[in-house]
Amino acid sequence: MAPTEERARLTDLRAKAPASLGALFLDRVEQTPEGEAYRRPDGAGGWRSQTWAETGRAVSELAAGLLDLGLRPEDRVALMSATRVEWIEADLAVACAGGTTTTVYPTSTPEDVAHILTDSGARFAVVETIAHLALVLESPLERVVLIDGEPPRDEPRVVTLEDLRARGRDVLAERPQIVLDATAAVGSGQLATLIYTSGTTGRPKGVRLTHESWVYEGLAIQAMGLMKTDDLAYLWLPLAHAFGKTLLGGQLAVGHAAAVAGDVTKIIDNLPTVRPTVMPAVPRIFEKVYAGVNAMMREQGGAKARLFDWAVDVGRQVSRAKRRGDRPGPLLALQHAVADRLVSAKVRQRFGGRMRYFISGAAPLSGDIAEWFDAVGLLVLEGYGLTETSAASFVNRPDHVEFGTVGLPLPGTEVALDGDGEILVRGPGVMEGYHGLPDATADTLTGGWLRTGDIGEVTARGSLKITDRKKDLIKTSGGKFVAPQTIEVQFKALCPLASEIVVHGEGRNYVSALVALEPDAAAAWAATHGLAGASLADIARSEALHTEIAGYVEQLNAGLGKWETIKKFTVLERPLTVEEGDLTPSLKLKRRVVERRHADLLDAHYTS
């Protein structure tokens, strides 16, 4: 679809759109009450489905319960839970009641939880577990709703989610219009969400996003035709992250179903059962699959490995031909048919066999890895946005794909490049500002344009290519600038053993790096190198592993400028994880945290 057609469709949709996220949800319930809305794990290895009407009933009861507790317009309701249907129902209930959801990652530290609750001025909270309850009860909340478990008997502020629904049912029996009236009173400019940034560089900031922003995001997804009414999305992303929230808006606008399960460790097991058609994910998921498959092929070796490499090579040729607008010749088409039947179709079955495409966001994805997936018939559409832009600002379209870029702007969103290459974005998805931080808001918003902090360029076909984070650019002691993120993405595409690499060199006379291993890939490698059963730390310390990584570093350096090449590196003895605070909940590297924690290793690169 041409951009002009997308913009025309969006204009038409926005002219008829409801004012708020809650109204968009109630419209969806009214339009397709018997359509499937969500699937959730049933606890017995299967999945339980619910309709939009059933979801509407749950949301209305929760909203009525909140109103009966005294929720007023824009009152903050903190929501701290893993990704599950109850998170969605609670969030929509807050929207319908006219409140403001304040998102809290379930992995947040006690310090961050206290900061978010205090900074937002939250009156209420919805939490998933007893452990979460203990964290929020330290703050002066009026009421806390517990999803799982029994509340302490000596804490009158706590009610269960089911108790809140029962309270709402009683209210609706007496005042059946209470939720409809509350939703109708919500204006487009009313504050819908306070999403706190994941804190890669410091204390989380509250991003103020209005109902207009979320409705726009949903309608833009509909206008682009990215999702169809008969799609089934697999949703595991943390819903406290703007990426996940945007997907919910798109679902309400389009009306497709979503299977919701936040356990990242069960994604690969669940996909063949759920058989989704679309799955949003972050680059780490694609990197992990890519590394795992290649490690398995190397381990098997022989004819199987050669067949797989041939099939991927043929798939790459077909992928490149299609992106040039060419049709594969007769011989290539025949080879591709054979390769697909013998190899690629089997890979796709591991993902359920119905996947139309993946959507990648939250961090840069290697163009080589995206092309590898396309070679086996699994298209990855990379997009880009910030919490400050309601997540989605750019995305590759199925009929307009440029691997290594984040695609075209969403219809209704404008882009410009400042003199130093910084990406500026303007449109309905852009935030009101940072909560309680006027100076930070003024530094970021200028004349409606948001300074993203990212450096980029626009390709000849109009797609945006991200170069690096402006604040992450390294200036060596020789005055040369190095874009670490670009190098890191390239390395992870080359080296299946690496889960992360941290390129370092600010003020140094050359560039060095820390390499974190992918545990499964490292174990598979160790099994064929005399280290079967060894711990990750022992593998990381082995001379053979260092030599293996050095080979990949040499390959990387061959394509870099002399000033960018990695002269020394250290392999870390443990993986970088969310739990240890090395990564954000969306699996984005906390660069400064990792550099501080391993300052001794980095310093040793320049003193030995």
N, C-alpha and C positions, 0 to 999 in steps of 0.2 A: 504494500500500500504506500502511495506517495505521501510525503510529509504534508502537502497541501490538503490531501484527502483526510489525513488524520486530524489536522487542525479543524477542518470543517465539521467532522464528526464530533469532535470534542465541544465545539461551540454549540452544536445542536443539543448534545447531552447536558451541558451545563445550564442551558436555558430552561430545561425542564427538571433539573436536579433538586432534590430536597436540600435544606439549609445545613443539616447536621449529619454527623455519622450515625447517631441514633435513629434519625428519620430515614436514612438510607437503609438501615437494617430493617426497620418496620415495613418499609416499602418492599423489601425482598421477601419478607415473611408473607405479606399480602399477595405478592405476585406468584410465588411458587411454594405454597404452604406444604405440599406433599413431596416436593423435591428433596433429594438428599443434601444435607448441609455438612455434617461431620461424621467421621468414624473415629472411634477411640479403641485402644486395647481393652479387651474385656477381662483381663486378668487370668484367663485360662488358655492363652495361646491364640485366641481368635480376635475378632473385631466386632464392635457394636455400632450400628448406624443410627443416626437420628435425623429427622426431617427439619425443615426450616420452621414448621409449626411447633414442633417440640422444643426447638431452640428458642423460639419466640416466647413460649410459655415460661421456660426457665429464666430468660432474661427479664421478662416483665415481673415475675415474682421477686427476683433479686432487686430490681429497680424499686419496686413498691416497698420492699423491706428497708432499703436504704433511705427512701423518702420518709418512712415512718420513724426511722432513727434520728431524723432531723437534718438530712443532707440538703444543703442549699446550693443554688447555682454557683459553679466553679469551686465548690469545696473540694479539697484534695482527698483522694482515696488512694493510698499507697497499695500497690499490687506486687506481691513478692511470691513468685511461684515458677516452677519449671513449665515448659510448654505443654499444655494440656487443654482439653475443651473447656474445663472450668475457668481457666484464665480468660479465654475468649468471652465466655458468658458473663463473667464478672466485669470485664472491661466494657462490654456493650451495655450492661446494666447501668454502669456509671454514666456512660454517654446518654442513655435514654433518660436518666434521672436528672441530667443537667450538670453533673459533677465533673471533676477533672481527674483523670487517672495519672498518678505519679508512679512511674515504673521503677522497680528495684530488682536488680539481678538476684536470683536465688543464691548465687555464689559470692555476693558482696561481703566485704569485711564488716565487722561490727562498727568500725569507724565510719565507713561509707554509708551504712544504713542509718546511723545516727545523724550524719550530715544531711542526707537526703530528706529524712522525715522532718528535721528541724528547718532546713532551708525552704522546703516546699510548704511548710505550715500544715501538714497533713492532719486531718481530724480523725480519719478512719483508715483502716488497713485490712486487706485481704491477704492471708498468708497460707502457704501450702502445708507446712509441717510444724510440729512442736518445736523443733530447733529454730525455725524462722520466728515462731511466736516469742520465744525467749529473747530474740534480738530486738523485736519491735516494742515489746512491753517495757523496755528501758525508756521509751519516749512517752510523752504525755498524750497519747492517743485517747480519744473518747470511747471508741469501740474497735474491736479487732474480730474479723471473721476468719475462722479456721476451716480449711478445706478438708484435711485429713486428720484423724485422731480426735481425742476427747480433750476439751479444755480443762485447765486446773479448776478445782472446785472453789478455791479461794480467790478467783480472779473474775469478778462480775462483769468486767469489760468485754469478755470473750464469749462469742457465740459461734456455733458451727454454721457452715454454709447451708446445710439442710434446715437448721433452725431459722435462718434468715429467709429462706424460701417459704417456709411455713408461715412466718410472720407476714410475708408479702401476700400470700394467698388470702389470709384473713383480711388484709387491707383492701385487696382487689374485690373481695366479696361485698364490701361495704361501699367502696369508691372505685368502680370499674374503670373510670376515665383518668385516674390519677397519673398513670405513667404516660398515657397519650397526651395529656395536658402538659406534663413536664417536658416531654420531648418537643412538642409544638412550640414551646416557649424558648427553645435554644436557638440562638442566632448563629449565622455562619462565622462571625468574628469572635465568638465565645471561645475561651480556652478549653481545648479538649484534652490535651496531654502535656504533662511535663516529663520529658524523657531526659534522663541524666546521662551525659556522655560517659563512655566507659573508662575514661581516665587514663589514656595512654601516656599523658604527660603531666598529670597532677590531679587535684581535687575535681571530682565530677561537677560539671556545670548543668544547670537545668535549662533545657531548650524548650521554649514556649511555642507550641504548635496548636493552631486553631482547627475548628471543625472544617472550615473551608479547605485547609491544606489536605486533610485526609479524604474528603469527598473528591477533591481534584485528583489526587493520586489514583483513587479507584476508577474515576471516569476516564482518566488518561489511559489506564490499562485497558479499559473497555474500548476506547476509541482506536487504540493501536491494534486491536484484535489479537492481543497476545494470548488471552485465555478464551476458551469456548465454554458454553453452558454444560457440555457433556464431559469436560475435563475432570480429572481427579488429581488434585495436587497432594503431594506428600509434604507435610509441614512439621519440621523438627526444630527450626531456627528459634533462638531465644526471643520470645515475644516482647521482652523488655527492650529489644533492639528495634530501631526504626524500620529495618528491612522487613522483619516479620510483620510489623504493624501495617506497613504498606500493602503487603499481600492480603491482609484481611480486608482492607478497603476494596481491593480489586475483586475479591471474592463476592462481596456484597453487591458490587455493581454488576458483575457478570452472572452470578448465581450458580457457579460450579461447586462441586463438593471438595472437601479436604479431609485427608486422613491425618490425624494430629497425634504425634508421639514424640516427646522431647528427648528420649534416650538415644544419644548419638551412637552408642555402642551397638544398638540393635538395628541401625538403618539397613545394612546389607542383608541381614536376616529377614527384615520385614518387607523389603521391596518385592521379592518374588510372590509374596502373599497378597500384598496390597495392589500391586500392578498399577502404579500411578502413570499418568500421562505427562505430568510436569512436576519437576522438583527443584525448588530454589535451594541453593547451597552456598557455601563459602569456598574459596580456593583450596583450603586445606583438605577438604573432602576429595576433590579431584586429584590433588597431588598424591594423596594417600592411595587412592585406587590405582593411579598411574604407576606409582612406585611398586605397589603390591603385585600387580599383574606382571610387570617387567621382571621383578625379582623371581616370581614363580616360573616364568619362562626361562630365565637364566639357570635356575636350579634344575629344571627338567632337561634343558639342553637338547642336543641331537635334532632329529627330524621335526619334533613338535615346535621347538624354538624357531627353526628355520621357516617352517610353515607360517607361524604367527608373524614373524618379521616380514615375510613376503606379503601376507594379507594386509598388514598395516601399511606397507609401502604402496600397494595397489590402491588402498583406500585413500591415502594421502594424495595420490595423483588424481583420483576422481574428485576429491574435495577441492583441490586447487583448480581443476578444470571448471567445476561448477561455479566457483567464486569469480572466475574470469568471464563467466557467461558462456562457456563452451560446453558442448556435449562430448562425453568420452567417445573416442573412436571405437570401431567394432571389436578390435582385439582387447583394448582396455576394458570395455564393457563386459566382454566374456570373462576376462580374468577377475573382474570385480564380482560378477555373479558367483563364480567358484569360491573366491575368497570369502564372500559374505556367507555362503552356505556352510563352509567348513570351519570358519573362525568367528567372524563378526556377529552372526546371529546368535551364537552361543554366549558371547559376551553380553549382548543385549538382554538375553534371557535372565542373566544374573540381576538385572535391574527391573525385571517384571515383564519385559518383552513388549511393552506398549508405550515406552517413553517417547514423547514427541520432542522434548528438549529439556535441558536443565537451564536454570537461570543462576548466574554466579554474581555475587556482589560482596561488599564489605571490605575487600582488599584486592590487589591486582592479581590476575591470573595469567600465567605464561601462555603466550600465543601458541607455542609448540605443544603444550599440553592440551589446549583447546582443539588444535588441529588433530592430535592423536585421537581424542574422543570422537571427533567428526569422522575420522578414517574408519572407525568401527560402527558408524551409524548412530552415534549419540551426540547430537548437536548441543553445544553449550553457548548460551547467549549471555555474554558478559555485560553487566550494567554498572552504574556508578551513581553515587549520591552520598550525602552526609546526613547525620541526624538533623542538622540545621536546615536541610532541604526536604524533610519528610522522607528521607532515604533515596527514592528513585528520581534522578534527574536525566539520566541517559541510559539507553539500552540498545544493544544490537537487535535488529529485527530478523525474523527467520528468512526474509527475502532480501536482507541487506546486512550481511555479516562481514566484518573485518576482524579477524582474530588479532589479538594484541591491542585492540581498542575497546572502548566502552560504548561504542555505537553513537547513534544520533540523539539529540535532545528529545525528551518527551514533548508531545504537542502542547503548546502553551508555555514552554520553558525556553528562555533565551540564554545564550552563552556568549561570553566575550573573554578575550585574553588581555591581561594588563601588560604593561611594557616589559616586565620581567618574566612573562609567560604564565603568571598566576591565573588560574581559572576563576572567572566571575560568573555567577548564576543569578538569574532573576526569573520569578514566576510565582504562581499561587502556592507552590509547595514550600517556599522560603519562610523560615520562622519569623515570629514577632520579635524575638530577641532572647537574650539570656536572662533567666529569672533573677531579679535583684542585682544585676550586674550591668548598669548603664554604660560604663566605660568600655567593657568588653564588647557590648553590643555595638557601640559607636565605632569601635575598631574593626568590626566584622561586617557591618551593614553600612553601605554608602549609596544613597539615592535609590534604594530598592535592590541594589546589587549586593550579593553575598560574596565576600572574599573566602574562597574555599581553603586556602592554604596549600593547594596542590598546584604543581606546575604541569603544563600540558601543551599540546599542539593539535591542530585540526588537520586531518588528512585531506587529500584531494577529493575524496568521496563524501566529505562532510562529517566523518566520525571523529570523536575526541580520543586522543591518546594521552594517557597519564604518564608523565615522566617520573615524578617523585613528589614527596611531601616537601614543601618549601623549607620547613624547619629541620628536615632530616638531611638536606644537602650537606655534604662534607667538603670542607675546604682544607686541603693539606697544607703543611708548612711551606710547601713550594708554591702556594697560591692557586693550585689546580682544584677545580670543583669536581666532585664525584657524586653521582646519584645512586645511593646504596640500594634503594628498593629495586631499581632496574636490574642491578647485578644479582640481587638475591633471588628474584623471580627466574632469571636465566639459570642460575645454579640449581635450583630445585627441579627445573625441567631436565637438567643434565644428570643429576645424581639421585638415583632412587633410594639411596641410603639416608638421605638428609630429610628431616622434617622441617628444620629451620636453619637459616644461616644469618648471622648478624655481621654485616660489613661495617668496619670501624676505621677511623682515620682522621677525625677532626683534629687539626693542629699537629698531626704527626707527619713524618717525612715519607711515609708510604702507607698503603692500605693493608689491613689484616682482617681476620674474621674468626668468629666462633661458629662451630658447626654442631648442631644437635641432631642426634640420630633418630630415625624412625624405628621404634622398637621391633616391630614385626619384620621389617625388611632387614634390619641388622641381625636378627636371630636367624633368618633364612641364609644370609651371607655367611654367618659364623658356622652354620652346620656344614658348609662345604669348604671351610678353611681351617679345619682342625680345632674349632672352638665351640662345638656343639654343646648346648646347655650352659654356656658361660653367661654371666650376668652382663647387663648392658655396660656397666662400668668397666668390666674386664675387656669387653669387646672394644670399647672406646680407647682403652690404653694400649691395645695391641699394635705392634709395629706393622703387621699385615694390613690392618684396617687403615692406619695412617697412610700407608702407601696407596691403598685403594682410593681414598679420598683425594690424595695428592694428584692422582691421575685425572680426576674430574676437575680439580682446580686448574690443572694445566690446560684442559680442554676449554674451560671458561676463559682463562686468561688469553687464549689465542684469539678470542674475538673482542678483546677489550683494548682501550688505549693504554699505553705504557703506564701512565699515571694512575689508572684504575685497577691495575692488576693486583691480585692478592699475593703478597710476598710471604706471609706466615699465617698459619691457622692453628687452632686448638679444637679438638673434638671434646665436647662436654660429656661428662659421665652420667648425666641424667637427661631425660627429655624436657623440653620447655612445655609447661602446662598451664591451664587456667587455674587449677587448684593452688599452684605455687605462686600465682600472681605474675607469671611470665607473659601470659597471653590474656587478651580480653575475652569475655564470654563468646564473642563472635570469632574467636581464634586469630585475632590480629596481634601482631608482635608488640609488646611494650618495650620498645627499644631502649629507652633510658633506664628502665628498671633492670633489664638484663645487663646492660653495660655497667651499671653500678654494682650489681651483685658479683660480676666477674671482672672487676677492675684489675685484680691482681694478675689474672691470666692475660688480659689485654696489655697491661703494662709490661709484662714479660716479653711480649712480642717485640718490644722496642729497646729492651735492655740486655737481651741475651744474644 
